[in-house]
Amino acid sequence: MTTSTRVEVLAPRRPLDDTVSDESLPAELTVQLGSVGAPIADSVPLHDFPSAAGNLSHAERMTIVQQALLLLEGNYVHLSLKTAMHAVNPVQRLRLLRARLGQQTDATMEPERDFHHEMSSIFLSVRDLHTNYLLPAPFNGMIAYLPFQVERCMDGGAEMYIISRMAQGVSNPPFTRGVEITHWNGVPIAEAVAVSADRFAGSNRAARMARGVDALTLRPLRLHLPPDEEWVSITYLDGDGVRHELRQPWLVGPNVPPLADADAPSTAAASMGLDLYADDAGRARAQLFAPQAVEQQFSAVEAEVETEPAAEGAELTTTMPMVFRARSVVTSSGTFGHLRIFTFNVNDPDAFVAEFVRLVELLPQDGLILDVRANGGGHIFASEFTLQTLTPRPITPEPVQFICTPLNLSIVRQHKDNPSGIDLGSWFRSMEQALETGAAFSSASPITPVDGANRVGQRYHGPVVLVIDARCYSATDIFTAGFQDHRIGVVLGVDDNTGAGGANVWTHTLLKQLLELPQPNPESPYKDLPNGAAMRVAIRRSLRVGELAGTPVEDLGIIPDKSYRLTRHDVLDGNPDLLDFAGALLAAMPKRVLRLTSTIDGVGTLTLQATTEGIQRLDVYVDGRPQASADVSDGDSTVTVTGVPGAANLRVDGYAGGELVASRAQEI
C-alpha cells in the first residue's frame, strides 16, 4: 500500500492507490514512499472505506432523533448551562430535524451521511465531551489516521508545530521527527489548528485548541464522520530549513478495544467519567507508537515485575502498560519518580490503586512527578481512590447532582433500594421533594464511597507535583480538583486549564437497562437504537470540595498553580525541560519521611520503630483508638505502647508545626 507522496511542485493532483499513478504531476517530481504497509493491520485508504452505511431507514432515523430528544430533555444535567453559555439550542434543532423527517419518506430522505452530520453537529454544539452521538456501523470501532503525530511547542519564544512521533515501520525521509509544519492543506498551520478546534467539542479555548491539534491526524469514527478530504498536503521545513510538501492519504483501520464496558449495568458503568475521544485516541496512539504496550496489556502471560526500588533513570515494569508508565528520572534538582497515568478507564478500581501503590513505593521517595496529561478519565472510583495514597488528610469525594426531571426521578426511584447493584438512594428524597420545592437539582452526594476513598491511606510521603493539560477530562478533572482541594501538592499546567468536564456520564444503553431492572418495564420510553448507533449523556454534575466547595467543574475546569510551556526538546526527547521544571518545584517543597516497623509481645506491649524526616510529633492509634503521642526529630525513634493485647491495626500520624503532614497505616 502506498502511504504518501512527496511533492516538490504544487499542482492539481488526484489520490493515489496501489495501481493508479498520479498522472497530474510530472513523473520525475513524484517520489513514492512508505510502501511497506500501513502501521495498523487491516487498514484501508479512506477512499476505499464506505462514506456512509446507507441502510438506515426513515423509521430508524426518526427513532434516533426521538431518543436524542429524550436524553437531552429528560436526562442531560447541563442543558440549561450549555444553552446559556454557548448560545445554542440543541433541543430545538432536534425538533426541527424531526419535523423535516416527518415530511420525508424512504424514497425522498437525504443521504445518510447528511443525517449523521446533522446529528453530530447538534451534539457537538453543546461543547460537552460527555454528551455524544455515536455513529453506527461501519464507523463504530474504526479510526481514521495519519501515521504520525503533530504537537505544539515553544522554540526561542515562538510557537511552532512539529512532527513528534512516527508510527513504527513508517519512514518518509526527509519527513521525519522534528520537522516543522508550516501549512496544512495550504492553510498556515496555526489557522488550520484553529479551524480544526472550532469543529470539535471542548469546554474552553485551551481544550478546543488541544483537540484541534489532535484531530489533524486522528479521528475516532464512532464520534466523527470520516474526513472530507482523502489526503492532506503538509508543507514543512526539514532539518536544513528546506521547504517540502508531503501528500499523505488518510487511512482507516480498527482501534484497540476499550478497557472497560460502559453499557453493562454495573457499578463501573454507573461510575464512569470519560471523554470518549481522548480514550479512543489514547488507544489508537498506543497502536501506532507503542504497539508493544498493547500486546502486553492484552497478553495472557503475566508480566514479571520488579520488587526492588528503581535505579536512577530506570523504568519499572507494570502489569497495566496501557494505564501506567513509571520511571526514575534524573533532573538538575535531583532524582525523582515520574509516573504517567494514561487513563482511569478500568473495570477494577482496587486493582488500579494496588498497582499505583506498588509503583510509587518503588520509585524515588524524594519527590513524585505525577503526569496525567491527555488522560480522558474513566472510572471515578479509580481517580478518587488514588488521592488517599498521596496525603495524610481524609479524602472527601466530590458530590454530584442529578437534574430534577420526571424521567430521572423514575430511574432513581427504581434504584433507590439498590436492586441491581447501582444504589441511587442518596438522591431519591430530594428529587421527590423537587415536585413541591421546584428545585432544579437534587441534593449532592458522592459517587465514590467515602470508606473506599480512605481505606488504603497514605503510601507516598514525598512531595508531589501533578502535571496536567487541556486534554485532562472528566474523572481526571475530578482527580485534579481533589488533588488541589485537599492541598496534596502543586498542580503544574502545560495549558491554562484542564478540559473542564465535570460530570458522570451514562450511555443510552445503560439508561434503558436501568428502567428494565430488576424486571422489564413495558412503559419505558427508551427504545433500542438501530444498526449499532449509540448515545451518551452527562447525567450527574460534579461539585468541588474544600475552599471551593459547591463550585461546578463543568466548563470552569481546574486552573493550575504553576504554568509551563512545552519546548521542542520536551516534545522530541522525553520532556527533559518539563521534568527539570517540575524537579525544581519538588526540591523547594518540604520533604517528609515516615517509615515504620512494629512488634508486639505476648502481654500486649507494642514496640514501634519509626524513621522520620520533617516530622516533629507522632500520634499512635491502635485499632482506631489513640494510645500514645511522642515528640521526635529526624532519624530513628522508638515508641512503646502497653496494654494492647491482640492488637491488629496500627496508624501513626505525623505532625509538623501543629499540622498533619504524614500518616501511615499498617497491620501489626
CORSULWO-V61288 format. One record per helix or strand. SS is the DSSP state (a for helix, b for strand). FROM is the first residue (numbers start at 1). TO is the last residue. If there is no record, write none. Layout:
SS FROM TO
SS FROM TO
//
This chain:
b 4 7
a 27 29
b 30 33
b 44 45
a 46 48
a 58 74
a 79 85
a 90 102
a 112 124
b 132 134
b 142 145
b 148 155
b 158 166
b 172 172
b 175 175
b 180 184
b 187 188
a 189 199
a 205 214
b 218 220
b 231 237
b 243 249
b 251 254
a 267 270
b 272 274
a 276 289
a 291 297
b 315 316
b 324 331
b 334 341
b 344 344
a 349 362
b 368 371
b 377 379
a 380 390
b 399 403
a 406 414
a 425 437
b 441 441
b 445 446
b 464 468
a 475 485
b 490 493
b 503 507
a 508 514
a 530 532
b 534 543
a 546 548
b 552 552
b 562 563
b 567 567
a 568 573
a 576 587
b 593 600
b 606 613
b 617 622
b 625 631
b 635 641
b 649 656
b 659 667
//
